[in-house]
Amino acid sequence: MDHDLRLVYFPVRARGEPVLLLLVDSGIPFDLEEVPLVTWEQWKKTRQITNDKFPYSALPVLHARHKVTPDEPKTFVFAETSAILTYLDETLDPAGTTVSTVQ
């Protein structure tokens, strides 16, 4: 795989849980950065939550680093659970595969 994944999320079971489950089930390596709720509140008070780091000022956020060219990797930032799941579905599943062909 020609990209690295980093999921930023709270250490709770909520809207980002399907993303985490999909990543774990896929078996691909990824980094999980858990942001404690206390830290998130402090960041909000000190205005450290910016759109370039946290689109929509919310979690989960997925950072995907693709090797667009051999010498120039690029980082894409995805927010919102449904957008992340759509990206992962298109990235992790080869086109045309089904459950019966994977087994």
C-alpha positions, 0 to 999 in steps of 0.5 A: 500500500502506498499510503500511511493512515492516522486516525484522530479520535476520542477514546470513546465509542461513538461516531468514529467507532465504525472507522476504527473497526474497519481499519482494524478489520482490514489489517492494514497498519495505521496510527491511532491518536486518541485525544482525551476529552479534557485535552479537546476542551482545553484546545477549544478554549485556547483556539488550537482547533483549526480547520487545517488540522480539524475540519468542521472542528470535530472528530474523527479525522483521518490523515492519509498520506499518499505517494502521488509521485515517487518523490512527492507524498501528499497528505489528505485530511478527511473529516466526518465518519461517512466521508472517511468510510467512503474513502476507506471503502474505495481505497481498501477494496479492489474494484469488483471484489465480493465476499465470495472472491475474498475467501 
